[in-house]
Amino acid sequence: MLTDSERFAFVPYRIHVFETSGNAYDAVQTDDRIATGDLLLVMDEAVVGVAMTWPFAVTAEPGHLHQVAPKAGDTFAQLATSLGVEPASMSRAVTLARQLGFAIEPALQSLMAA
């Protein structure tokens, strides 16, 4: 039998799927069900993003989402914190993008390699 620790040893997260990145951007601004850190997916545009006040893409193709612009010397975790999201949210977004075969934003990819 599983213990409570084993049964609940996961972190749930949401992926919201949209027809266009413009729809994703608008929904983040108006839909209270989309929380900061939720993932945004637009298959037809090869875009994966993270929801926040100014939703941003982790993919090379941002669509209508913002692009990440790390400061010189930023780490992956520092960039996430400066964007107001948990590093785990950005990691999940990158993982999803890679699983789908989408190109990752080069500036973000270089942070992950460091």
N, C-alpha and C positions, 0 to 999 in steps of 0.2 A: 504494500500500500504506500502511496506517496504521502510525504509530509507536506504541511502547508508551504514550507520553503520551496519544495520541489514543484508543487502544483502552481505556485505563483512566481516562478523564477523566470519571468519574461517581462518585457516592457512593451505594452501595446502602443501602436502609433497608427495614424491615419494617412491614407493616400487618397487624395481627391483627384479624380480624373476629369479633364476638360477637353472640349473640342478644339479650343484655341487658347493660346497663351493670353490673349486679351480677355477672354472669358475668365481665365484663372485669376488674373490680376484684379478684375472687377469683383469677382466673388470674394476674394480675400478682404476687400474693402467693405463689403456689404453683408456677408453671411456670418453670423455669430457662431455658427457651428464649425467654422474653420479657425483653428487655434494657432497661435505662434508655434512654429516648429513642425506643423503638419507638412506633409509632402504634397507637391503639386505635380501632376503628370499630364503631359500633352503629347500623346503618341505621334500624331501626324506631323508635329513640328520637331520631334526628337528633343523635347524640353523636359527637364526635371528641375523643380525648384523647391524652395522652402518658404512657407508662409510666415509673414511678419508684416509690420506696417508697410514696408516697401519690399514686396516679395522679390526674391532674387533667384536666379538660375545657377545651378552647379554645372550645367552643360555648356559646351562651347557655343551652342546656339541658344541665346537667351529668349528669343521671341520678344514678347512685350514685357518680360520680367526684367528686373535690373541685373546688371553684371556685377560680379564681385570685383573689388579693387583693393587687394591687400596692401598695407603699408610696408615699406622696406623693413625687413626684420621680423614681421609678423609670423607667428606660428599658426597652424591650423586652428588650435583652440583659441588663440587671441583674436583671430579673425571672426570666429563664431561669436565670441563674447562681444566684440565690438558691433556685431550685427544684431545683438540681442537674442540670439538663439543658442541652444545647447549644442556643443560640438557633436553630440550623438545624432542630432537631427541632420546636420550637414553630412555626417558620415553615412547615415542611412540613405540620404538623397544620392550621394556619390555611388554607393553600392547599387542602388536601384538603377541608376543611369548606366553603370557598367554592365549590369546583368542584361539590360535591354540593348546593349551595343551602341549606346550614344556616346559621342565624344565628350570628354570632361573639359571644362574651362581650363586652359593652359596655366593661368596664374594659380588656380586652386590645385591643380595637379602637381605643380612644383612644390607647393606647401606640404602636400601629402607625402611627397618623396623625401622631404627633409626630416 
